Amino acid sequence: MGADWDILIILDGCRFDLFEEESTLYGETQRVVSAGSESREFMQSHFTGRNHYDTVYVSANPYTNELAADAFHDVRNVYDTHWDDDLETVHPESVSKVACNAAEMYPNKRIIAHFMQPHYPFIGETGQSFEAGGMTGGGDVWTLLQNRRCPVDEKTVWEAYAENYRLTEPSVHRIQNHVKGKVVVTADHGNLVGERLSPIPVKCYGHPGGIRHPNLVTVPWHEMPVNTHRETQSDPPKERSKVDEEGVEEQLEALGYR
């Protein structure tokens, strides 16, 4: 939160090498190490124990529901208002739309836009093709790979993962083109796709908490060209609207967190 940005775009579960391979965004990218290997750890490390009254958090990740009610000036829970029942996630277009509206409503606030992609579930043609083939009864795709029950191989899953990123980038461009301020793109954590852990060299998938594997905690920090900085100020927090707690649990399960 102490870094130089006006608009912070968080791509959930985006490995550095995926971003490096797929990104067409203008600007400069460097490697940074995340404080967490999964979203809850990331949020607890960066956002708890302090107040950010100069910031509005727009989030597709249901774990923001666990943050203190007064952590930010305002929180827009996109997972509560724009959840796609068919995709079982929030489409990136919904996040960019809400983020642009929030930036217009709060011209003197920093904006965090937390996309759910490239995190599973996969919303593209590749991912949807094998999801439709019966990804039920065994958990999310990472659990199925871990248990050797996945109907497709790692290469196909990686393509679906990369496809999720490519489908998100236009929404990142939309924010950059429509919102005044310095835009930085980063991720909360990475993802394992068959890397071996130590000391026991077992292959691992997904993003288990508490593991400091480089592909789990090495994420991009991409600074886009600055148009004009926002002049920000702190104001008392707005009252947060209540969300459906049972619905949040179901959403976290759909995202592979339960």
DRENBA-660382 format. One record per residue (C-alpha): residue number from 1; residue in three letters; x, y, z. Coordinates in nm, 2 decimals. Each point is the difference from the previous one (the first is absolute). Example, Ala and Ser with C-alpha at 12.3 -4.5 7.8 and 13.67 -1.06 7.14 Angstrom:
BEGIN
pos->1 | code->Ala | x->1.23 | y->-0.45 | z->0.78
pos->2 | code->Ser | x->0.14 | y->0.34 | z->-0.07
# end
This chain:
BEGIN
pos->1 | code->Met | x->0.00 | y->0.00 | z->0.00
pos->2 | code->Gly | x->0.30 | y->0.23 | z->0.04
pos->3 | code->Ala | x->0.10 | y->-0.04 | z->-0.37
pos->4 | code->Asp | x->-0.05 | y->0.27 | z->-0.27
pos->5 | code->Trp | x->-0.33 | y->-0.07 | z->-0.17
pos->6 | code->Asp | x->-0.35 | y->0.15 | z->-0.04
pos->7 | code->Ile | x->-0.17 | y->-0.30 | z->-0.15
pos->8 | code->Leu | x->0.12 | y->-0.35 | z->0.11
pos->9 | code->Ile | x->-0.12 | y->-0.29 | z->-0.21
pos->10 | code->Ile | x->0.03 | y->-0.34 | z->0.16
pos->11 | code->Leu | x->-0.01 | y->-0.30 | z->-0.23
pos->12 | code->Asp | x->-0.09 | y->-0.29 | z->0.23
pos->13 | code->Gly | x->0.23 | y->-0.29 | z->-0.03
pos->14 | code->Cys | x->0.22 | y->0.14 | z->-0.27
pos->15 | code->Arg | x->0.35 | y->-0.15 | z->-0.01
pos->16 | code->Phe | x->0.28 | y->0.23 | z->-0.12
pos->17 | code->Asp | x->0.10 | y->-0.22 | z->-0.29
pos->18 | code->Leu | x->-0.36 | y->-0.02 | z->-0.12
pos->19 | code->Phe | x->-0.02 | y->0.38 | z->0.00
pos->20 | code->Glu | x->0.34 | y->0.03 | z->-0.17
pos->21 | code->Glu | x->-0.11 | y->-0.24 | z->-0.28
pos->22 | code->Glu | x->-0.35 | y->0.14 | z->-0.05
pos->23 | code->Ser | x->0.00 | y->0.37 | z->0.09
pos->24 | code->Thr | x->-0.03 | y->0.26 | z->-0.28
pos->25 | code->Leu | x->-0.04 | y->0.29 | z->0.24
pos->26 | code->Tyr | x->0.22 | y->0.30 | z->-0.04
pos->27 | code->Gly | x->0.24 | y->0.08 | z->0.28
pos->28 | code->Glu | x->0.28 | y->-0.15 | z->0.20
pos->29 | code->Thr | x->-0.02 | y->-0.33 | z->0.20
pos->30 | code->Gln | x->0.20 | y->-0.12 | z->0.29
pos->31 | code->Arg | x->-0.01 | y->-0.31 | z->0.22
pos->32 | code->Val | x->-0.13 | y->0.05 | z->0.35
pos->33 | code->Val | x->-0.06 | y->-0.25 | z->0.28
pos->34 | code->Ser | x->-0.35 | y->-0.02 | z->0.14
pos->35 | code->Ala | x->-0.07 | y->-0.03 | z->0.37
pos->36 | code->Gly | x->-0.23 | y->-0.29 | z->-0.05
pos->37 | code->Ser | x->-0.04 | y->-0.32 | z->-0.21
pos->38 | code->Glu | x->-0.38 | y->0.03 | z->0.00
pos->39 | code->Ser | x->-0.24 | y->0.29 | z->0.01
pos->40 | code->Arg | x->-0.09 | y->-0.01 | z->0.37
pos->41 | code->Glu | x->0.37 | y->0.02 | z->0.10
pos->42 | code->Phe | x->0.06 | y->0.28 | z->-0.24
pos->43 | code->Met | x->-0.29 | y->0.21 | z->0.13
pos->44 | code->Gln | x->0.08 | y->-0.07 | z->0.36
pos->45 | code->Ser | x->0.36 | y->0.11 | z->-0.05
pos->46 | code->His | x->-0.07 | y->0.32 | z->-0.19
pos->47 | code->Phe | x->-0.33 | y->0.12 | z->0.11
pos->48 | code->Thr | x->-0.06 | y->-0.10 | z->0.37
pos->49 | code->Gly | x->0.10 | y->0.20 | z->0.30
pos->50 | code->Arg | x->-0.01 | y->0.33 | z->-0.17
pos->51 | code->Asn | x->-0.25 | y->0.23 | z->-0.17
pos->52 | code->His | x->0.00 | y->0.12 | z->-0.36
pos->53 | code->Tyr | x->-0.25 | y->0.28 | z->-0.01
pos->54 | code->Asp | x->0.14 | y->0.14 | z->-0.32
pos->55 | code->Thr | x->-0.08 | y->-0.32 | z->-0.19
pos->56 | code->Val | x->-0.30 | y->-0.17 | z->-0.15
pos->57 | code->Tyr | x->0.02 | y->-0.38 | z->-0.05
pos->58 | code->Val | x->-0.19 | y->-0.15 | z->-0.29
pos->59 | code->Ser | x->0.02 | y->-0.38 | z->0.04
pos->60 | code->Ala | x->-0.11 | y->-0.32 | z->-0.18
pos->61 | code->Asn | x->0.17 | y->-0.21 | z->0.27
pos->62 | code->Pro | x->-0.24 | y->-0.10 | z->0.28
pos->63 | code->Tyr | x->0.28 | y->0.01 | z->0.26
pos->64 | code->Thr | x->-0.04 | y->0.37 | z->0.03
pos->65 | code->Asn | x->-0.30 | y->-0.08 | z->0.21
pos->66 | code->Glu | x->0.24 | y->-0.10 | z->0.27
pos->67 | code->Leu | x->0.17 | y->0.34 | z->0.01
pos->68 | code->Ala | x->-0.09 | y->0.25 | z->0.28
pos->69 | code->Ala | x->-0.30 | y->0.21 | z->-0.08
pos->70 | code->Asp | x->0.21 | y->0.32 | z->0.04
pos->71 | code->Ala | x->0.31 | y->-0.12 | z->-0.19
pos->72 | code->Phe | x->-0.08 | y->0.22 | z->-0.30
pos->73 | code->His | x->-0.21 | y->0.31 | z->-0.08
pos->74 | code->Asp | x->-0.23 | y->-0.22 | z->-0.20
pos->75 | code->Val | x->-0.01 | y->-0.36 | z->-0.13
pos->76 | code->Arg | x->-0.19 | y->-0.10 | z->-0.31
pos->77 | code->Asn | x->-0.07 | y->-0.38 | z->0.02
pos->78 | code->Val | x->-0.03 | y->-0.09 | z->-0.37
pos->79 | code->Tyr | x->-0.03 | y->-0.37 | z->0.09
pos->80 | code->Asp | x->-0.33 | y->0.09 | z->0.19
pos->81 | code->Thr | x->-0.15 | y->0.21 | z->-0.28
pos->82 | code->His | x->0.14 | y->-0.15 | z->-0.33
pos->83 | code->Trp | x->0.06 | y->-0.36 | z->0.07
pos->84 | code->Asp | x->-0.05 | y->-0.21 | z->-0.32
pos->85 | code->Asp | x->-0.17 | y->-0.33 | z->0.10
pos->86 | code->Asp | x->0.09 | y->-0.16 | z->-0.33
pos->87 | code->Leu | x->0.37 | y->0.08 | z->0.02
pos->88 | code->Glu | x->0.00 | y->-0.03 | z->0.38
pos->89 | code->Thr | x->0.22 | y->0.30 | z->0.02
pos->90 | code->Val | x->-0.01 | y->0.38 | z->-0.07
pos->91 | code->His | x->0.06 | y->0.09 | z->-0.37
pos->92 | code->Pro | x->0.29 | y->0.26 | z->-0.04
pos->93 | code->Glu | x->-0.23 | y->0.24 | z->-0.18
pos->94 | code->Ser | x->-0.21 | y->0.03 | z->0.31
pos->95 | code->Val | x->0.30 | y->0.10 | z->0.21
pos->96 | code->Ser | x->0.12 | y->0.26 | z->-0.24
pos->97 | code->Lys | x->-0.35 | y->0.15 | z->-0.03
pos->98 | code->Val | x->-0.03 | y->0.03 | z->0.38
pos->99 | code->Ala | x->0.36 | y->0.13 | z->0.04
pos->100 | code->Cys | x->-0.06 | y->0.27 | z->-0.26
pos->101 | code->Asn | x->-0.32 | y->0.10 | z->0.17
pos->102 | code->Ala | x->0.17 | y->0.01 | z->0.34
pos->103 | code->Ala | x->0.28 | y->0.21 | z->-0.14
pos->104 | code->Glu | x->-0.25 | y->0.25 | z->-0.13
pos->105 | code->Met | x->-0.20 | y->0.00 | z->0.32
pos->106 | code->Tyr | x->0.32 | y->0.04 | z->0.21
pos->107 | code->Pro | x->0.23 | y->0.23 | z->-0.20
pos->108 | code->Asn | x->0.22 | y->0.07 | z->0.31
pos->109 | code->Lys | x->0.05 | y->-0.37 | z->0.10
pos->110 | code->Arg | x->0.25 | y->-0.27 | z->-0.10
pos->111 | code->Ile | x->-0.17 | y->-0.30 | z->-0.17
pos->112 | code->Ile | x->0.08 | y->-0.37 | z->0.04
pos->113 | code->Ala | x->-0.16 | y->-0.21 | z->-0.27
pos->114 | code->His | x->0.03 | y->-0.37 | z->0.09
pos->115 | code->Phe | x->-0.08 | y->-0.22 | z->-0.29
pos->116 | code->Met | x->-0.07 | y->-0.37 | z->0.06
pos->117 | code->Gln | x->0.19 | y->-0.11 | z->-0.32
pos->118 | code->Pro | x->0.23 | y->-0.17 | z->-0.10
pos->119 | code->His | x->-0.10 | y->-0.20 | z->0.31
pos->120 | code->Tyr | x->-0.22 | y->-0.31 | z->-0.06
pos->121 | code->Pro | x->-0.28 | y->-0.05 | z->-0.11
pos->122 | code->Phe | x->0.09 | y->0.04 | z->-0.37
pos->123 | code->Ile | x->-0.23 | y->0.22 | z->-0.20
pos->124 | code->Gly | x->0.15 | y->-0.04 | z->-0.34
pos->125 | code->Glu | x->-0.08 | y->-0.25 | z->-0.28
pos->126 | code->Thr | x->0.28 | y->-0.24 | z->0.09
pos->127 | code->Gly | x->-0.09 | y->-0.02 | z->0.37
pos->128 | code->Gln | x->-0.37 | y->-0.01 | z->-0.07
pos->129 | code->Ser | x->0.04 | y->-0.29 | z->-0.24
pos->130 | code->Phe | x->0.14 | y->-0.23 | z->0.26
pos->131 | code->Glu | x->-0.21 | y->0.14 | z->0.28
pos->132 | code->Ala | x->-0.30 | y->-0.10 | z->-0.20
pos->133 | code->Gly | x->0.14 | y->-0.35 | z->-0.03
pos->134 | code->Gly | x->-0.06 | y->-0.08 | z->0.37
pos->135 | code->Met | x->0.23 | y->0.18 | z->0.25
pos->136 | code->Thr | x->-0.23 | y->-0.09 | z->0.29
pos->137 | code->Gly | x->0.02 | y->-0.23 | z->0.29
pos->138 | code->Gly | x->0.37 | y->0.04 | z->0.06
pos->139 | code->Gly | x->0.05 | y->0.37 | z->0.08
pos->140 | code->Asp | x->0.16 | y->0.27 | z->-0.21
pos->141 | code->Val | x->0.25 | y->-0.06 | z->-0.28
pos->142 | code->Trp | x->0.31 | y->0.03 | z->0.23
pos->143 | code->Thr | x->-0.14 | y->-0.27 | z->0.23
pos->144 | code->Leu | x->-0.08 | y->-0.22 | z->-0.29
pos->145 | code->Leu | x->0.36 | y->0.04 | z->-0.14
pos->146 | code->Gln | x->0.14 | y->-0.07 | z->0.35
pos->147 | code->Asn | x->-0.21 | y->-0.31 | z->0.03
pos->148 | code->Arg | x->0.08 | y->-0.11 | z->-0.36
pos->149 | code->Arg | x->-0.37 | y->0.01 | z->-0.09
pos->150 | code->Cys | x->0.00 | y->0.29 | z->-0.23
pos->151 | code->Pro | x->-0.15 | y->-0.07 | z->-0.35
pos->152 | code->Val | x->0.27 | y->0.22 | z->-0.17
pos->153 | code->Asp | x->0.37 | y->0.04 | z->0.04
pos->154 | code->Glu | x->0.21 | y->0.28 | z->0.15
pos->155 | code->Lys | x->0.06 | y->0.17 | z->-0.34
pos->156 | code->Thr | x->-0.37 | y->0.03 | z->-0.07
pos->157 | code->Val | x->-0.06 | y->0.14 | z->0.35
pos->158 | code->Trp | x->0.28 | y->0.25 | z->-0.04
pos->159 | code->Glu | x->-0.16 | y->0.12 | z->-0.33
pos->160 | code->Ala | x->-0.33 | y->0.05 | z->0.18
pos->161 | code->Tyr | x->0.19 | y->0.19 | z->0.28
pos->162 | code->Ala | x->0.17 | y->0.22 | z->-0.26
pos->163 | code->Glu | x->-0.33 | y->0.05 | z->-0.18
pos->164 | code->Asn | x->-0.15 | y->0.13 | z->0.32
pos->165 | code->Tyr | x->0.28 | y->0.27 | z->0.00
pos->166 | code->Arg | x->-0.05 | y->0.09 | z->-0.36
pos->167 | code->Leu | x->-0.38 | y->0.04 | z->0.06
pos->168 | code->Thr | x->0.07 | y->0.24 | z->0.29
pos->169 | code->Glu | x->0.26 | y->0.23 | z->-0.16
pos->170 | code->Pro | x->-0.27 | y->0.20 | z->-0.20
pos->171 | code->Ser | x->-0.17 | y->0.09 | z->0.33
pos->172 | code->Val | x->0.34 | y->0.11 | z->0.13
pos->173 | code->His | x->0.03 | y->0.22 | z->-0.30
pos->174 | code->Arg | x->-0.34 | y->0.14 | z->0.06
pos->175 | code->Ile | x->0.09 | y->0.12 | z->0.35
pos->176 | code->Gln | x->0.33 | y->0.14 | z->-0.13
pos->177 | code->Asn | x->-0.17 | y->0.19 | z->-0.28
pos->178 | code->His | x->-0.29 | y->0.14 | z->0.21
pos->179 | code->Val | x->0.14 | y->0.07 | z->0.34
pos->180 | code->Lys | x->0.23 | y->0.28 | z->0.09
pos->181 | code->Gly | x->0.31 | y->-0.10 | z->0.19
pos->182 | code->Lys | x->0.31 | y->-0.22 | z->0.02
pos->183 | code->Val | x->-0.10 | y->-0.36 | z->-0.07
pos->184 | code->Val | x->0.20 | y->-0.29 | z->0.14
pos->185 | code->Val | x->-0.09 | y->-0.37 | z->-0.08
pos->186 | code->Thr | x->0.10 | y->-0.27 | z->0.24
pos->187 | code->Ala | x->-0.13 | y->-0.33 | z->0.15
pos->188 | code->Asp | x->-0.08 | y->-0.13 | z->0.35
pos->189 | code->His | x->0.18 | y->-0.33 | z->-0.06
pos->190 | code->Gly | x->0.10 | y->-0.24 | z->-0.27
pos->191 | code->Asn | x->-0.09 | y->-0.36 | z->-0.07
pos->192 | code->Leu | x->0.17 | y->-0.34 | z->-0.02
pos->193 | code->Val | x->-0.05 | y->-0.21 | z->-0.31
pos->194 | code->Gly | x->0.19 | y->-0.32 | z->0.08
pos->195 | code->Glu | x->0.31 | y->0.15 | z->0.16
pos->196 | code->Arg | x->0.17 | y->-0.23 | z->0.25
pos->197 | code->Leu | x->0.03 | y->0.11 | z->0.36
pos->198 | code->Ser | x->0.28 | y->-0.08 | z->0.24
pos->199 | code->Pro | x->0.12 | y->-0.17 | z->0.21
pos->200 | code->Ile | x->-0.24 | y->-0.27 | z->-0.14
pos->201 | code->Pro | x->0.00 | y->0.05 | z->-0.38
pos->202 | code->Val | x->-0.38 | y->-0.04 | z->-0.05
pos->203 | code->Lys | x->-0.17 | y->0.18 | z->-0.28
pos->204 | code->Cys | x->-0.24 | y->0.27 | z->0.12
pos->205 | code->Tyr | x->-0.28 | y->0.20 | z->-0.16
pos->206 | code->Gly | x->-0.20 | y->0.31 | z->0.09
pos->207 | code->His | x->0.10 | y->0.24 | z->0.27
pos->208 | code->Pro | x->0.01 | y->-0.16 | z->0.35
pos->209 | code->Gly | x->0.06 | y->0.24 | z->0.29
pos->210 | code->Gly | x->0.32 | y->0.03 | z->0.18
pos->211 | code->Ile | x->0.23 | y->-0.12 | z->-0.28
pos->212 | code->Arg | x->0.27 | y->0.23 | z->-0.12
pos->213 | code->His | x->0.07 | y->-0.16 | z->-0.34
pos->214 | code->Pro | x->0.13 | y->0.26 | z->-0.25
pos->215 | code->Asn | x->-0.29 | y->-0.06 | z->-0.24
pos->216 | code->Leu | x->-0.25 | y->0.06 | z->0.28
pos->217 | code->Val | x->0.14 | y->0.32 | z->0.14
pos->218 | code->Thr | x->0.18 | y->0.16 | z->-0.30
pos->219 | code->Val | x->-0.24 | y->0.23 | z->-0.17
pos->220 | code->Pro | x->0.01 | y->0.30 | z->-0.24
pos->221 | code->Trp | x->0.02 | y->0.36 | z->0.09
pos->222 | code->His | x->-0.08 | y->0.18 | z->-0.32
pos->223 | code->Glu | x->0.00 | y->0.38 | z->-0.01
pos->224 | code->Met | x->-0.20 | y->0.14 | z->-0.29
pos->225 | code->Pro | x->0.07 | y->0.34 | z->-0.16
pos->226 | code->Val | x->-0.13 | y->0.28 | z->0.22
pos->227 | code->Asn | x->-0.25 | y->0.25 | z->-0.14
pos->228 | code->Thr | x->-0.09 | y->0.21 | z->0.31
pos->229 | code->His | x->0.02 | y->-0.08 | z->0.37
pos->230 | code->Arg | x->-0.31 | y->0.00 | z->0.21
pos->231 | code->Glu | x->-0.01 | y->0.24 | z->0.29
pos->232 | code->Thr | x->-0.11 | y->-0.22 | z->0.29
pos->233 | code->Gln | x->-0.13 | y->0.06 | z->0.35
pos->234 | code->Ser | x->-0.11 | y->-0.21 | z->0.30
pos->235 | code->Asp | x->-0.36 | y->0.01 | z->0.11
pos->236 | code->Pro | x->-0.20 | y->-0.20 | z->0.26
pos->237 | code->Pro | x->-0.10 | y->-0.35 | z->-0.12
pos->238 | code->Lys | x->-0.34 | y->-0.05 | z->-0.15
pos->239 | code->Glu | x->-0.23 | y->-0.27 | z->0.15
pos->240 | code->Arg | x->0.06 | y->-0.33 | z->-0.18
pos->241 | code->Ser | x->-0.31 | y->-0.17 | z->-0.14
pos->242 | code->Lys | x->-0.06 | y->-0.35 | z->0.14
pos->243 | code->Val | x->0.06 | y->-0.30 | z->-0.23
pos->244 | code->Asp | x->-0.15 | y->-0.34 | z->0.00
pos->245 | code->Glu | x->0.24 | y->-0.21 | z->0.22
pos->246 | code->Glu | x->-0.13 | y->-0.33 | z->-0.12
pos->247 | code->Gly | x->0.04 | y->0.13 | z->-0.36
pos->248 | code->Val | x->0.36 | y->0.10 | z->0.07
pos->249 | code->Glu | x->0.08 | y->-0.35 | z->0.12
pos->250 | code->Glu | x->-0.15 | y->-0.15 | z->-0.32
pos->251 | code->Gln | x->0.20 | y->0.25 | z->-0.21
pos->252 | code->Leu | x->0.33 | y->-0.08 | z->0.17
pos->253 | code->Glu | x->-0.07 | y->-0.37 | z->-0.06
pos->254 | code->Ala | x->-0.07 | y->0.06 | z->-0.36
pos->255 | code->Leu | x->0.34 | y->0.18 | z->-0.02
pos->256 | code->Gly | x->0.18 | y->-0.29 | z->0.15
pos->257 | code->Tyr | x->0.06 | y->0.16 | z->0.34
pos->258 | code->Arg | x->-0.20 | y->-0.26 | z->0.21
# end
